[in-house]
Each structure stands twice: as structure tokens, then as C-alpha cells.
Amino acid sequence: MRLIKLLTFLFFISCSSSANENYIESEDLPFSIINEKILFIGNSFTFYWNLPSQLEKMSNERGLNWDVRHFTVPSATLKIHWNNPDLRSLLESETFDHIIIQEHSTNILTNADGNSKFYFDQIRSIIPASSQVHFFSTWMYPSMEQFNINNEEYPIEESIKQIIEGTTTKLIPVGRAFKLFQEKYPQFNLLMEDEKHPNSNGSYLASCIIFSHLSSESSLNLSKRYKGIDNNGVDIYYSIVEDEVLPFLQQTSDEVIF
């Protein structure tokens, strides 16, 4: 049985797209293959530095072989997504094992552009029960502190808990990891110059958190860079983090998840 599974795995690798890069040594080949479809619904906080592609590459590296896709629109709120017929069409035509939803960070605290809970429930209503839904908890950035009226340690996370209460939705504590990392390693930045969007370190940390949340595996010893190949056969890098920061990102992820 193990031989059959191994041969199946080798066949999968040989038939995979040239855009994939394989990191698994022959002696480390797993004897089981998990193929899961994952969909991100979010905005720029989700797609910066190719976060979905990083997550897919991490899964490939561990032999999990996730198919990770994203439906992302810059600055989008859940209200905007709900009113987008393309999202409705996608959710009605395809089934995903995991769906990760990310609301506009400010709107979670203010509901200025539509009630987050209402539109979250609307989107959930067209997601089949077979799909596990997750809510991506983003991070507080400097200009958002004015909305932390209750002076909470994790205001976005607390708001999300109220939104998902009574559902089977699982919270992904990315914002908690950002706060912990910034407290422990203030010499490294997680945000771009706009002090809002994640830089390559921030997106890598978010990828580690999501990877471990979904797989229950540590992110320790995952690669520091992930690449594919463009139509001309030239390497394109999805992400690069430096050696000096890599272990701190992975350790922070483990501390938050486990």
C-alpha cells in the first residue's frame, strides 16, 4: 500500500505545472497526499507579497499540495464582496475545503461601510456546510488606534469573536502574531512605509500562521524564499525574507498557534 501511494505521489509531481518548485528530497517523501482546495476572500492585506502563493508553496514543501486561490479586491469590505456577482458565481460553482475570509480592518471596528456581521452571515449563507470557514484577524496599525475605544489588547480579534459567535467559523490570529513579534523584535519591521500594508516579513509571518493553523504543523524550517517560473522559463520570486529574521518569524508563529 505504501508503495502504491509513493508511486502516486511521484506521478503527481511529474505531471505538475512548471510554475511549481519542488523542495522535497527523495528520502523525505510522504506516504500520504492531502489535496485540499483553499479560497481567500479579502483585499490587499491578503494578496500583498503573494501571500496565497506563499501558502501554497509552503504546503508543497511539506507534501500537502494545497490548491490555494484568492478572490481579492483592493480596499474591499465584506459588503463589497457580497455585492460582487463574480464571488457568488464562484461559490455556487465550486466547492472548497477551506474558505478564509478577511474583512477590511477599519470596518471591523467601525462598521462605517456596512455591518461586518451582517455581510459575513450573508456570504456564509452561500458557502456549503462541507467547507470550513475561517476568519483572518488582521493587525492594528498606527492610524487605527483611534478606533480602539475600549483600549483592548486585540480589538480586531475581539470584534471578530462577536461576528463568528454561534458558528463553526475558526479565527486565524494573524494580528496577535504581529503584535507579539513587534513587541519581541522591534528592530524588524512587518509593515510597508505606509505603516499599514504588510512588507515581505509581514506576509511571510501571516503565511506561517495560516499554514500552521490549517495543517497543525510547525512552520519551523520552512524555506525563506519561494519561487515559480514565468512563461519565459525565468525564475520569479513570490517572497524573500532574510536569514536574520526568518527564525523569529517562524518561532512567533509557533508561539501563537501552539
N, C-alpha and C positions, 0 to 999 in steps of 0.2 A: 504493500500500500504506500509506504514512504517513497519507494522508487517511482511509482506512478505519479505521485504528487510532485516529485522533483522534476520529472520529465515534463510535466505540465507547466511548471514554473519556467523551465528553460525555453519551452516553446513560446510562452508569453513574452519573454524577454526578446527572443529572436524576431518576433512579429511586431514589437513596439515601435512607435513613431521615432523618427530620427531626432525629434525635438527632445527626447528624454535622454538623461545622462545616468548611467548605472554606476552605483557606488559599492555594490555588494561583491565581496570577494567570494570565490567559489567555495571556500571552506565555511562561509557564514550563511550559505543559502538556507532559507527557512523551509520547513516541510509542510507548511500550510500557507495558503494565499487568501488574503482578505481583500475583496474588491468591493469598495463602498463608494457611493456617489454622494458628494457633498456640495451644497449650494450656499454661497454667501449672498445675502441681500443687505446692501448697505450703501455707503458713499465713499468719499476719498480716504477716510480713515481705514477703510478695508482694503482699498486697492493700492495705496502708496507702497512703493518698493516691492510691488508684485507679491503682496502677502499671500494671496491664494496659490500662486505658483510655488512660492517657498514651501507652503504647507504640503503641496502635492509632492515636491521633491523630497521633503523630509520623510514622507510616507514611503516613497520609492526606496529611499536609502535603508529603511527598516524592513523592506519586503512587504509592506501593507498595500501598496499600489492603489491608493485612493484616486478617484477621478474628481478633481476639485474644480468647480466652475463658480462664476460670480455674476450677479446681476447688480451692478453698482452704478450710481449716478452721482456726480459731484454735488455736495451740499444737500442731498436728498433726505427728506424726512420719511417716516412710515406713511404719512398721508400722501406724499408724492408717489411712493411706490404703489400704494393701494389703488391710486387713480391711474396707474400706468397699465394699459391693456396688455402690453407685452409680458409683464410679470404674471398676470392672471393666466394668459395663454400658456406660459412656461409651466406654471404649477399645475395646470389642468392636463397638460400633455405628457409630463414626465414625473417620475417618482424618484425621490432622493432619500437616501438613508438618514442623512443629517442635513438640517437646514439651519444656518447660523444667521440670525437677524441682528442688525446693528442700526439703532436709531441715531438721529442727529443728536450729538451730545447736549447742546444747549436746550433743545426741545424737550429732552427727558426731564429737565429741571423746571422748565417754564411753560410747556405746552402752548407756546406762542403760535406755533404753526400746526395746530391740530392736536387733539388729545392722544398722547402716545399709547395709552392702554386701549383706547377705542380702536385705533388703527392696527395695533398689534393683534387684537382679537379678530378683526376683520380678515387680516392676512392669514392668521391661523385657521380660520374657518374654511379656507380652500386648500389647506395642507392635509393630506391623508393621515390618518392615525398611525400608519406604519412608519411615518417619518418622525425621527426625534428632533424636536425643535430646541435650539439653544439661543440665548440672548447674549450678545457680545457687549460686555460692560466696558465702555471706553474710559478715558482718563480725564482728570481735571487738568485744565491748562490755565495759565495765569489770568486771562481775561474772563474766565468763568467763575472765579471765586466770588464775584458779586452775587451770584445766584445761589450760593451755599448759605441760605438764610438761617438754617438751623445749626450751622457750624459743625456739620457731620464729618467724620473722617473719610467716609466713602459715600458721598451724596448720590452719585450716579448709581452705584450699586444698590443703595437703599431704595431709590426710586424704582429700579428695575424689579426688585423683590416684590414691590407692590403691584407692578404691572403683570408679573407672571404668577402671582399668588392664585392658587386653586387650579393650576395647570401642571402638566408634566414637563414643562419647559425647564431646561437647566441653564444656570448662569455661568458664563465664562469670565472669570475675574481678571481681565486684562488690565483695567485701571488700577486694581490693587497691586498688581505686579509692577506697574510703572511707578507708583508711589513708593513702594518698598525699595526698588532699585535706585531711585533718585535720592532716597534718604541714606542708603548704604554706600553708594558710589557717585557722589556729587561731581566728581571730576569728569564723568562721561555724560554726554547729552543723549536724550532719547527723542528730542523734537527738532524739527527744522528751524530755520531762522525766524519763521513766523510765530514760533512758540505755540504751535497748535498741532500741525501735522507731524506724524512720526518720521524720523530720519531712518537710515538703514538699521541702526541699532534698535530703534523702537519697533519697527516692523518685524525684525528678527525675534525680539522678545515676545511680541504678540503671537508670532507663528509658533514659538516654543510652547507658550501657554495653551494655545488651541490644539497643537499636536498632542501634548500630554493629557489634556482634558478629554480628547476623543479616544486616544489609544490606551490610556493608563500606563504609558511608558515614559520613562525619564527622557529628557532632551539632552542629557549629558552625552558628550562625544559625538553629537551630530556635527556635520560639516559646517565650516564657517562661510562657505560660499556655494551657490547653486547656479548652474548654467544650463542653457539649451543650445540649440543650433538654429541659425536663421535659414532662410530659403537659399542662401548662397553657400551654406556649409560653414559659416563663420560662427564662432562661439559668441553667445550673448549671455551676460550675467544678470540673473534675477536679483541677486543680493550678494553683498560682500561685507563682512564685519572683520575687524582687526583681531589679531591673536590676544592682545592685551585686554580686550573687553569680552571676548567670547565666553570664557568660563563663568564670568559674573552674570551674564545674561541667562545662561543655562541653569546656574545654581539658583538664581532668583525664581525662575520658572518652577523648578522643583520645590522650592520652599513654599511657594504659593499653592501649588496643586497638591502636593503630597504632605 
